Amino acid sequence: MQLFLEQVFNGIGAGAVYASVALALVLIYKSTGLLNFAQGEMALFSTYVTWWLAAEKDIDIVPAIVLSCAFAFVAGAAIERILIRPVEGSTHNPLNVVIVTLGMFLAINSLALLIFGTEQEQMPNVFPKDSYDIGGAALQKETLGLLAMLVGECAVLWALLQKTKLGLRLRGVASNAESSRLVGINTGLMLMLGWGFAAVLGALAGSMVASTRTGFDASLMQIILVYAFAAAALGGFDSLIGAVVGGLLVGVAQSLTTEYVTALDGIETVLPLGLILAVLLVRPNGLFGRRTVERV
């Protein structure tokens, strides 16, 4: 039981990171109907910015994360305006945006390697390294910190989307961009802000997870993005709550599988792909996704 509890605790910590990136994917999907395959690499670059500010410029880690999130917001908004918007409404080839985001994946990763190098870097610790004893199982303070990050993100998103006029506009554009434009909402600005907010979520997740590792490199966010896609698919790509629940479920499932299914090497990587396939076969809209009814 002690080992089981420890794996559950570890899975919750990992799931908080997956949920954070899944929230970013869902934010963009809800507002544009697009899947951003470059979300992980955008987060990676912001993570390197955090490391550069903290390690090279001697800025405390928390202010460094805040500054890198500000950088991520501007960069995400600029990417939407410069790279995504010109091809987003293309009816000639609807795969143009997919190709652009895949190209961004490769380009941002290569740019990070070019600027920051290929060596592993050490991110300063955000959370204490000790743990609490819960029923004989060790609950790491890092796990509580990652979970607190996720709770804070959910609280801010809820307040933004439900209690502000900006949030009302964002929800209006996500629901029906054409109708929102007709009532005077600047849909282009709302889409830019959506990409900016999604980039901030990714940057925060990347910086936090890098601080829990003994070292990180340019491959940091690649497997995390796969798990985040599995979380979003499990919860539903149009549900923020689903992204959170899906992320936590994927994290716990991955941790338990890694510990108990030792006969198959690499099974923890196969798990998210299996979850995506199972969800698409049984419930294509995810656990919390809504069915879309169209008149013909």
C-alpha positions as CSV (number, residue, x, y, z in Angstrom):
1,M,0.0,0.0,0.0
2,Q,2.9,2.4,0.8
3,L,4.4,1.9,-2.7
4,F,0.9,2.3,-4.3
5,L,0.3,5.6,-2.5
6,E,3.7,6.9,-3.4
7,Q,3.0,6.1,-7.1
8,V,-0.4,7.8,-6.9
9,F,1.3,10.9,-5.4
10,N,3.9,11.0,-8.0
11,G,1.3,10.5,-10.7
12,I,-0.7,13.5,-9.4
13,G,2.4,15.7,-9.6
14,A,3.1,14.6,-13.2
15,G,-0.6,14.8,-14.0
16,A,-0.7,18.5,-12.9
17,V,1.9,19.2,-15.5
18,Y,0.1,17.3,-18.2
19,A,-3.2,19.0,-17.2
20,S,-1.5,22.5,-17.5
21,V,-0.3,21.8,-21.0
22,A,-3.7,20.2,-21.9
23,L,-5.4,23.4,-20.7
24,A,-3.3,25.3,-23.2
25,L,-4.3,22.9,-26.0
26,V,-7.9,23.2,-25.1
27,L,-7.9,27.0,-24.9
28,I,-6.6,27.2,-28.4
29,Y,-8.9,24.5,-29.7
30,K,-12.0,26.1,-28.1
31,S,-11.3,29.5,-29.7
32,T,-10.0,28.4,-33.1
33,G,-10.8,24.8,-33.6
34,L,-7.0,24.1,-34.1
35,L,-4.6,21.7,-32.5
36,N,-1.3,23.4,-31.8
37,F,1.4,20.7,-32.2
38,A,4.0,23.3,-31.3
39,Q,2.6,24.0,-27.8
40,G,5.3,21.9,-26.1
41,E,8.2,23.6,-28.0
42,M,6.8,27.0,-27.3
43,A,6.8,26.0,-23.6
44,L,10.4,24.7,-24.0
45,F,11.7,28.0,-25.3
46,S,10.0,29.9,-22.4
47,T,11.6,27.4,-20.0
48,Y,15.0,28.2,-21.5
49,V,14.2,31.9,-21.0
50,T,13.5,31.2,-17.3
51,W,16.7,29.3,-16.9
52,W,18.7,32.1,-18.7
53,L,17.2,34.8,-16.4
54,A,17.8,32.7,-13.3
55,A,21.2,31.1,-14.0
56,E,22.8,33.7,-16.2
57,K,21.3,36.9,-15.0
58,D,21.1,36.0,-11.3
59,I,17.4,36.7,-11.1
60,D,15.5,34.8,-8.4
61,I,13.6,31.9,-9.8
62,V,10.0,33.2,-9.1
63,P,10.6,36.6,-10.8
64,A,12.3,34.8,-13.6
65,I,9.3,32.6,-14.2
66,V,7.0,35.7,-14.1
67,L,9.2,37.4,-16.7
68,S,9.3,34.3,-18.9
69,C,5.5,34.0,-18.8
70,A,5.3,37.7,-19.9
71,F,7.7,36.8,-22.8
72,A,5.5,33.7,-23.6
73,F,2.4,35.8,-23.7
74,V,3.9,38.3,-26.2
75,A,5.4,35.5,-28.3
76,G,2.2,33.5,-28.4
77,A,0.2,36.5,-29.5
78,A,2.8,37.3,-32.1
79,I,2.8,33.8,-33.4
80,E,-1.0,33.9,-33.8
81,R,-0.9,37.2,-35.6
82,I,2.1,36.6,-37.9
83,L,2.1,32.8,-38.6
84,I,-1.4,31.4,-37.9
85,R,-3.9,34.1,-38.9
86,P,-2.7,34.3,-42.6
87,V,-3.4,30.6,-43.1
88,E,-6.2,30.0,-40.5
89,G,-9.1,30.8,-42.8
90,S,-7.7,29.0,-45.8
91,T,-10.4,27.0,-47.6
92,H,-8.1,25.8,-50.4
93,N,-6.2,23.6,-48.0
94,P,-7.5,23.2,-44.5
95,L,-4.3,21.3,-43.5
96,N,-2.2,24.5,-43.9
97,V,-2.5,25.3,-40.2
98,V,-1.5,21.8,-39.2
99,I,1.6,22.1,-41.5
100,V,2.4,25.5,-40.0
101,T,2.3,24.2,-36.4
102,L,4.4,21.2,-37.3
103,G,6.9,23.5,-38.9
104,M,6.9,25.6,-35.7
105,F,7.6,22.5,-33.7
106,L,10.7,21.8,-35.7
107,A,11.8,25.5,-36.0
108,I,11.4,26.4,-32.3
109,N,13.2,23.3,-31.2
110,S,16.1,24.0,-33.6
111,L,16.1,27.7,-32.5
112,A,16.4,26.6,-28.8
113,L,19.3,24.3,-29.7
114,L,21.0,27.0,-31.7
115,I,20.7,29.7,-28.9
116,F,21.0,27.6,-25.7
117,G,23.1,24.7,-26.9
118,T,22.7,20.9,-26.5
119,E,24.1,20.5,-23.0
120,Q,21.8,19.7,-20.1
121,E,21.0,22.7,-17.9
122,Q,20.0,22.8,-14.3
123,M,16.9,24.9,-13.4
124,P,17.0,26.4,-9.8
125,N,14.5,24.7,-7.5
126,V,11.1,26.3,-7.1
127,F,9.9,23.9,-4.4
128,P,11.6,22.3,-1.4
129,K,13.0,18.8,-1.9
130,D,11.8,17.3,1.3
131,S,8.5,15.4,1.8
132,Y,5.7,14.7,4.2
133,D,4.9,11.2,5.5
134,I,1.3,10.2,4.6
135,G,0.4,6.7,5.9
136,G,4.0,5.7,5.5
137,A,4.2,7.0,1.9
138,A,6.4,10.0,1.0
139,L,4.4,12.9,-0.4
140,Q,6.9,15.2,-2.0
141,K,6.5,18.9,-1.5
142,E,7.3,19.3,-5.3
143,T,4.0,17.3,-5.9
144,L,2.1,19.7,-3.7
145,G,3.7,22.7,-5.5
146,L,2.7,21.4,-8.9
147,L,-0.8,20.7,-7.8
148,A,-1.0,24.2,-6.3
149,M,0.1,25.5,-9.6
150,L,-2.7,23.7,-11.4
151,V,-5.3,24.9,-8.8
152,G,-4.1,28.4,-9.2
153,E,-4.3,28.2,-13.0
154,C,-7.9,26.9,-12.8
155,A,-8.9,29.6,-10.3
156,V,-7.4,32.4,-12.5
157,L,-9.0,31.0,-15.7
158,W,-12.4,30.6,-14.0
159,A,-12.2,34.2,-12.7
160,L,-11.1,35.5,-16.1
161,L,-13.7,33.6,-18.1
162,Q,-16.7,33.9,-15.8
163,K,-16.2,37.2,-14.0
164,T,-14.8,39.7,-16.5
165,K,-16.0,41.3,-19.7
166,L,-12.8,40.1,-21.4
167,G,-13.7,36.6,-20.4
168,L,-17.2,37.0,-21.8
169,R,-15.8,38.2,-25.1
170,L,-13.4,35.2,-25.2
171,R,-16.2,32.8,-24.6
172,G,-18.3,34.5,-27.2
173,V,-15.6,34.1,-29.8
174,A,-15.0,30.5,-28.8
175,S,-18.7,29.8,-29.1
176,N,-19.4,31.6,-32.4
177,A,-16.8,33.9,-33.9
178,E,-19.0,35.1,-36.7
179,S,-21.8,36.2,-34.4
180,S,-19.3,37.8,-32.0
181,R,-17.9,39.8,-34.9
182,L,-21.4,41.0,-35.8
183,V,-22.0,42.4,-32.3
184,G,-18.8,44.4,-32.4
185,I,-16.3,42.1,-30.7
186,N,-12.8,42.3,-32.1
187,T,-12.4,38.6,-32.8
188,G,-8.8,38.9,-34.1
189,L,-7.7,40.5,-30.8
190,M,-9.5,37.8,-28.8
191,L,-7.8,35.0,-30.8
192,M,-4.4,36.7,-30.2
193,L,-5.1,36.9,-26.4
194,G,-6.2,33.2,-26.4
195,W,-2.9,32.2,-27.9
196,G,-1.0,34.4,-25.5
197,F,-2.8,32.9,-22.5
198,A,-2.2,29.4,-23.8
199,A,1.5,30.2,-24.2
200,V,1.6,31.4,-20.5
201,L,0.1,28.1,-19.3
202,G,2.7,26.1,-21.2
203,A,5.6,28.3,-20.0
204,L,4.6,27.9,-16.4
205,A,4.3,24.2,-16.8
206,G,7.7,23.9,-18.5
207,S,9.5,26.0,-15.9
208,M,7.9,24.1,-13.0
209,V,8.7,20.7,-14.3
210,A,12.2,21.6,-15.3
211,S,12.8,22.8,-11.7
212,T,11.9,19.3,-10.5
213,R,14.4,17.5,-12.8
214,T,18.1,17.0,-12.2
215,G,18.6,18.5,-15.7
216,F,16.7,19.4,-18.8
217,D,17.5,19.8,-22.5
218,A,15.6,20.4,-25.7
219,S,13.6,17.2,-25.5
220,L,12.0,18.2,-22.2
221,M,8.5,18.9,-23.5
222,Q,8.2,16.4,-26.2
223,I,6.9,13.4,-24.2
224,I,4.9,15.8,-22.0
225,L,3.1,17.1,-25.1
226,V,2.1,13.5,-26.0
227,Y,0.7,13.0,-22.5
228,A,-1.0,16.3,-22.7
229,F,-2.7,15.4,-26.0
230,A,-3.9,12.1,-24.3
231,A,-5.2,14.1,-21.4
232,A,-7.1,16.6,-23.7
233,A,-8.5,13.7,-25.7
234,L,-9.6,11.8,-22.6
235,G,-11.3,14.8,-21.0
236,G,-12.6,16.4,-24.3
237,F,-10.9,19.0,-26.4
238,D,-13.7,21.5,-25.8
239,S,-13.7,21.1,-22.0
240,L,-11.3,22.9,-19.6
241,I,-12.5,20.7,-16.7
242,G,-11.9,17.7,-18.9
243,A,-8.3,18.8,-19.5
244,V,-7.7,18.9,-15.7
245,V,-9.4,15.6,-14.9
246,G,-7.8,13.9,-18.0
247,G,-4.3,15.2,-17.0
248,L,-4.5,13.8,-13.5
249,L,-5.9,10.5,-14.7
250,V,-3.2,10.1,-17.3
251,G,-0.5,11.1,-14.8
252,V,-1.7,8.5,-12.2
253,A,-2.1,5.8,-14.9
254,Q,1.4,6.4,-16.2
255,S,3.0,6.3,-12.8
256,L,1.2,3.1,-11.8
257,T,1.9,1.5,-15.2
258,T,5.6,2.3,-15.0
259,E,5.9,0.8,-11.5
260,Y,3.8,-2.3,-11.9
261,V,4.0,-3.3,-15.6
262,T,7.8,-4.0,-15.6
263,A,7.7,-6.8,-18.1
264,L,7.2,-4.5,-21.1
265,D,9.9,-1.8,-21.7
266,G,8.5,1.5,-22.9
267,I,5.0,0.7,-21.9
268,E,4.7,4.2,-20.2
269,T,5.1,5.7,-23.7
270,V,2.5,3.4,-25.3
271,L,0.0,4.2,-22.6
272,P,-1.0,7.7,-23.8
273,L,-1.4,6.6,-27.4
274,G,-3.5,3.7,-26.2
275,L,-5.7,6.1,-24.2
276,I,-6.2,8.3,-27.2
277,L,-7.2,5.4,-29.4
278,A,-9.6,4.0,-26.7
279,V,-11.3,7.3,-26.2
280,L,-11.6,8.0,-30.0
281,L,-13.2,4.5,-30.4
282,V,-15.6,4.6,-27.4
283,R,-16.3,8.3,-26.8
284,P,-14.9,10.5,-29.5
285,N,-15.9,13.7,-27.7
286,G,-14.1,12.7,-24.5
287,L,-15.4,12.3,-21.0
288,F,-16.6,15.9,-20.7
289,G,-16.8,16.9,-24.3
290,R,-20.0,18.1,-25.9
291,R,-21.6,16.6,-29.0
292,T,-21.9,19.0,-31.9
293,V,-25.2,18.8,-33.7
294,E,-25.3,20.3,-37.3
295,R,-28.3,20.8,-39.5
296,V,-28.0,19.4,-43.0
